[in-house]
Amino acid sequence: MMIFMARGQFKGGAGSELKGKTVGVYGCGNIGRRVARIAQGLGMKVVALDPCITKVSMEPYDVTVVNGVDELFSISDYMSLHIPLNDHTRKSVNFELMNKMPKGATVINTARKEVIDEEGLKSILEMRPDFKYISDISPGCHEELAAKFDVRYYSTPKKQGAETTEANYNAGVAAAEQILAFFDHNDQTYRVNR
């Protein structure tokens, strides 16, 4: 999604490189850490924020852990969202946060649509002709954004997530292994409901 937006959705024009840019990873679970590794492979600097990480825990990933969400947004050319939806995160990515981002910034939302304040998103796209937004979750105002902002906005027709043949197979194997571990050793590592 970063490449797609950096290249102007491949609609022509020069586009821009990802090399040398900073990507903020907001939420450093399994997916966030993978995004960090891929971004580093593209020559990007990675900064991250997650309540469950520390500078030491992220050392193997060569990621700079920042102190707060304001700092994360203010230094990120690209913001990759991987936060869960809860009372704290609902509509938390708002106009004020997005407006802290550098010129030419892009927000990539593969988390949940509800973490975005849609009124704030509309406002930032209106106010800043340099700002871009891409998501694999269509916001409620999708039609309006698509009509107004052409190459600065894109949303996939449906939630993509890990929608590959390999990912579906791996998820099935992981679920089976977790069930076996529970019955064989009472391993409750991945228990959801308590």
C-alpha positions, 0 to 999 in steps of 0.5 A, spaced: 500 500 500 505 504 501 508 503 494 501 504 491 501 511 494 508 513 493 507 511 485 501 515 485 496 509 484 500 507 478 496 513 474 502 516 471 507 521 474 514 521 477 511 518 484 516 518 490 521 513 493 520 510 499 528 509 501 530 514 506 523 515 508 520 514 515 515 509 517 511 509 523 508 503 526 503 504 530 502 497 534 507 492 534 504 485 534 506 480 529 504 484 523 507 491 525 514 487 526 513 484 519 511 491 516 518 494 520 522 488 517 519 489 510 520 497 510 527 496 512 528 492 506 526 498 502 531 502 506 526 506 510 527 508 517 522 505 522 519 508 528 514 505 533 509 505 538 506 500 542 504 499 550 507 492 550 514 494 547 520 496 550 526 499 547 530 492 549 524 488 546 525 492 539 532 491 539 533 485 534 528 489 529 533 495 529 526 500 530 526 506 534 521 506 539 518 513 541 515 516 547 508 517 545 503 518 539 504 525 538 512 524 537 510 518 532 506 522 528 510 528 527 516 524 525 513 519 520 512 520 513 508 514 512 504 511 518 502 504 518 496 502 523 496 496 527 492 498 533 486 494 536 479 497 536 477 499 544 475 505 547 482 508 547 483 507 540 476 509 537 477 515 533 483 516 536 487 517 529 484 524 528 485 531 525 490 533 530 494 527 529 494 527 522 496 534 521 502 533 525 505 529 520 510 532 515 509 534 508 507 529 503 505 524 509 500 518 508 496 514 513 495 506 511 490 503 515 489 496 515 487 496 522 480 497 523 476 503 520 473 505 527 480 507 529 479 513 524 476 519 526 472 520 519 470 527 520 478 529 521 480 525 515 475 529 511 478 535 514 485 533 513 484 531 506 481 538 504 486 542 508 492 539 506 493 537 498 499 533 500 496 528 504 494 521 502 490 516 505 489 508 503 486 503 507 483 496 506 477 498 510 472 502 506 470 508 511 463 510 511 464 516 507 468 512 502 464 515 496 465 522 498 472 521 499 473 517 492 470 522 488 473 528 491 481 526 492 482 521 486 490 519 487 490 521 494 485 516 497 484 509 496 480 503 499 480 496 497 473 493 495 473 489 501 477 487 507 484 484 505 487 482 511 491 476 510 487 474 504 492 469 501 492 461 500 498 461 504 496 465 510 489 461 510 493 454 510 498 457 515 492 460 520 489 453 519 495 449 521 496 454 527 489 453 530 490 446 530 497 446 533 494 451 539 488 446 540 493 440 540 497 444 545 491 445 549 489 438 550 496 435 550 499 440 555 493 445 558 497 450 554 493 457 554 497 461 551 492 464 545 486 463 549 481 469 548 475 468 552 477 468 560 
